[in-house]
Amino acid sequence: MMTGNPSSEFILSVRKVNKSFPGVKALDDVSLQIRRGVVHGIVGENGAGKSTLMKILSGVYTKDSGSIEFDGKAVETTTPMESLRMGLSIIYQEFSLVNSMTVGENIFLGRFKEAGGMKGTHQKAKELLERIGSSISTRALVSELSTSEKQMVEIAKALSFQSKLIIMDEPSSSLTEEELASLGEIIRQLRGQGISIIYISHKLDEIFEYCDYVTIMRDGHVIDTRPAGELNRRDMVSMMVGRTIENEYPERPHCVGGPLMEVKHLNTRKLTDISFTLNKGEILGFVGLVGAGRTEIVRAIYGADKAKQKEIWIDGESVAITCPQDGKKHGMAFVPEDRKQQGLVLPFSVEANISMADLPKVKTGSFLSRGKERQMAQRQMEELLIKTPSAKTPVVELSGGNQQKCIIGRWLETNPRILILDEPTRGIDVGAKYEIYMLMKKTVEAGGSIILISSELPEVLNMSNRVLTIADGRITGEFDPEKTSAQEIMNMAIG
Amino acid sequence: MNTKIRAKAFLQENLVLVIIVVLAAATALMEPKFLTMANLGNLLNQFGPLSFVALGMTIAIIGGYIDLSVAGIVSLSAVFTISMIDVLGQTGALLAGLLAGALMGLLNALVVVSCGALTQAKALFMTYALSAVYSAAALLYTDGATQHMSHLNSSVTLLRGIGSGRLGFIPVSFLLFFALMAGLHFFLNRTQTGREIQLTGANITATDMAGIPVKRRVAIVYILSGVLSAFGAIVLFSRTTTASPLMGANYETNAILAVVVGGTSLSGGRGSVIRTMLGVMLVTLLSNCLNLLGVSTYIQSVCKGIILIIAIWIDRRRTK
């Protein structure tokens, strides 16, 4: 135990907290207690209320009713800065670091005086980083850091506030296996120092690996809190979705035909001599570390990035693809990794986001027809089970999974022959994931082909017919996932 | 409570309209002449050149960019067109002037796109630089001298009609503006290209990834802004019968003022030309009103600046 009121074994007690937004009850009588020095996982589908609860704790939102006690003291209203000073830090998925400043400056941002000037800032920052076993230079610019290094800076920043509770929101979503292992190490260290951690993740493996306790939330309620050892994966998933999910993955489709697309000698600044074939009705998985060049390959094929050299043959004919329009013209569809920046036009309606790749289809004569556009949107909303109040709702108001379905629906309307999916299930809950897998299966069964990129190895291995490993801009291996072990594939991907 | 929310939403959506009505009512109370047909006609007449430039600016801002070169385009196309009247006749000069505007718009687009400017901020500086180029070209072309529409023998001519003709009490220039506005509104909302311009404005990366030719959409945006600015210039010199190589000065600020006050979002993708009409109306009405109250033009500039800041502030709050 570090400091605080030792009379309570709980660092945080949330009792009967309610929060409503217009039309939604986001939190309904939520109670939650976090012990000192434990890792406490919170799981739940998107929209279960996890984020709302965290935002109330950190002072972004105010609760409607209920009580919160932190470190033995009742907390009524708070601001993000106050809660930091109290000893409660949140590390969000999107980091809140200033890219153009150094690591040390970021850790003590706005507190240089307390830290003892620039000299003290860098020295103290170094000590904090060493405490979590990191050797990042405190004078490096944040913009030069990798995702996991940025995360370490965030953790060091949290420690600099003497945090007693650190909330990590989807900390692993863009980490490689290796980085994840070092995050696990840090989490264990922090726990050893008596710091409590709330670990929010969609990845159940991590929950089981790191967490001592797990709270399951659904539709604004706390369903249950239990020691992690008492739960199994299946029970946890069924509590999260409120029904039993038999399998996480549908049966692997087997409808691979002859060659559809051949990529030969693709060279860019990052890629070296990439050549491979995609067959009809095939799901081809790309496995590699973040930054290995997986996204670069598909972007170059689609025409989004320039290539020094590239040959693409579709149906035995050479095609020239220099921009995304060309890619689309030759039957490609691209669901990008960064949904919000590259996929969606956020302020626009669901229907405008669905129709945008095939506007000629919703025209009557030369003009756009509202009726046809609405029909197209309704069709995809029904087909893909998109949950939205209406086709007119701005897509920004939808949950991550439903947003992703809008992008997929947009491309299905173009009847693509080659569907490129880059991290299609990132940050999406279990139920919606399964629906996206079903959709992939349906697409290949209807004769399309899919290139699947994912950092979740089980996903690639369970869905693909064939897997290419990519390391350092090269293809390092080709595997049949039904006959090869995950370990073997991962070895090739690490390069 | 529900009606309260609805009233608040209505006020948020139609703030400009409400202010216009209040301002008009207040002016009418102070000055009964305000409501006469003749005065309303005059008011519409004051829509004039700025309204065309503001239409172009609306398209540029909806397209996610901005066009600060309109000041230069107005100056250069005015002196160029007026000098062409003797050579090509009025119709020929009019067309040549519009073509010049289109070419300047195209040049803007080429510079902006080829430099890879994907943000409004970058386009802002580039078009500002180009504005200086066009203004300097206007000065070089005229040696700095004001040009006159010298050879207008007949009293009813095309240009004079555009500049100061009236149908009943309604100025021809306002009718032209209204027709163009309606056409552009339809273009933006009911054609594929128009929709694609809006999508580009809201998120150029995502629109590009959806296989929409964003560079060509940006080119259309700047060409339209160039042509409409040239048209504004023609209305302007037809009214005064002179064209100075500096006459476009401040048009960019006033056009942006009208667009933003109207409620088109500076962040791109959202807005409408109809809102811009309301914005122009508010700006003209306000200067009318301030003139009526005998407020000095310096103070009027201060007022305009304050209104622009408030409008941007409201826009930011809305986007959040």
Interface residues (C-beta under 8 A of the other chain):
Chain A: A304 C323 P324 Q325 G327 K328 K329 F334 P336 Q341 Q342 G343 L344 V345 L346 P347 F348 A352 M356 A357 L359 P360 K363 S366 F367 L368 R410
Chain B: N189 R190 T191 Q192 R195 E196 Q198 L199 A202 N203 T205 A206 T207 D208 M209 A210 G211 I212 P213 G269 R270
